[in-house]
Amino acid sequence: MATQRFLTLDDVAEILNVSWSQAYALVRRKELIAIQIGGRGQWRVEKDELERFIQQKYAEARAVAEEPVGEDAGVDSPR
């Protein structure tokens, strides 16, 4: 059996542990790239795109975690 290339939004929601509506919102906002298939507009997300999305979110989280806080943040303290 061939490896499955595309995921449904139900699959994406399950993998990310979010609701279908939240997965659809990621697609609508173009945070997660998907394609529409067929006359009913069924959404499909390539597995590689989902992995890229997850890695991007981790990179964003790391960047925020590495931001300096307090005096190192470059913000003048009140006098």
C-alpha positions in Angstrom: 0.0 0.0 0.0 1.3 3.5 -0.9 2.1 6.1 1.7 -0.7 8.6 2.1 0.4 12.0 0.8 -2.5 14.2 1.8 -4.5 14.7 5.0 -8.1 15.8 5.5 -8.9 18.6 7.9 -10.2 16.0 10.3 -6.7 14.3 10.2 -5.0 17.7 10.7 -7.3 18.5 13.6 -6.6 15.1 15.2 -2.8 15.5 14.8 -2.7 19.0 16.2 -5.3 18.1 18.9 -7.6 21.0 17.9 -11.1 21.1 16.6 -12.0 20.9 12.9 -13.0 24.6 13.0 -9.6 25.6 14.3 -7.8 23.6 11.6 -10.1 25.2 9.0 -9.3 28.7 10.4 -5.5 28.0 10.0 -6.2 27.2 6.3 -8.5 30.3 5.9 -5.8 32.6 7.4 -3.2 30.9 5.1 -1.1 29.9 8.1 -1.4 26.3 6.9 -1.3 25.8 3.1 -4.0 23.5 1.7 -5.7 22.7 -1.6 -9.4 22.2 -2.5 -10.3 19.0 -4.3 -13.5 18.3 -6.1 -16.8 20.1 -6.6 -17.6 20.1 -2.9 -14.3 21.9 -2.1 -12.8 19.2 0.2 -9.6 20.6 1.7 -6.4 18.5 1.7 -3.1 19.3 3.4 0.1 17.7 2.3 1.9 15.9 5.1 5.1 17.9 4.4 3.1 21.2 4.7 1.8 20.2 8.1 5.3 19.3 9.3 6.6 22.7 8.0 3.8 24.5 9.8 4.6 22.6 13.1 8.3 23.4 12.7 7.5 27.1 12.0 5.4 27.3 15.2 8.3 25.7 17.2 10.7 28.3 15.7 8.4 31.1 16.7 8.1 29.7 20.2 11.8 29.5 20.5 12.3 33.0 19.3 9.9 34.3 21.9 11.5 32.2 24.6 14.9 33.7 23.7 13.7 37.3 23.9 15.4 39.1 26.8 13.1 40.2 29.7 13.4 42.9 32.3 16.5 45.1 32.1 17.9 43.2 29.2 14.8 43.9 27.1 16.0 47.4 26.1 13.2 49.0 27.9 14.0 51.9 30.1 12.8 51.4 33.7 10.7 54.1 35.2 12.6 56.7 37.3 
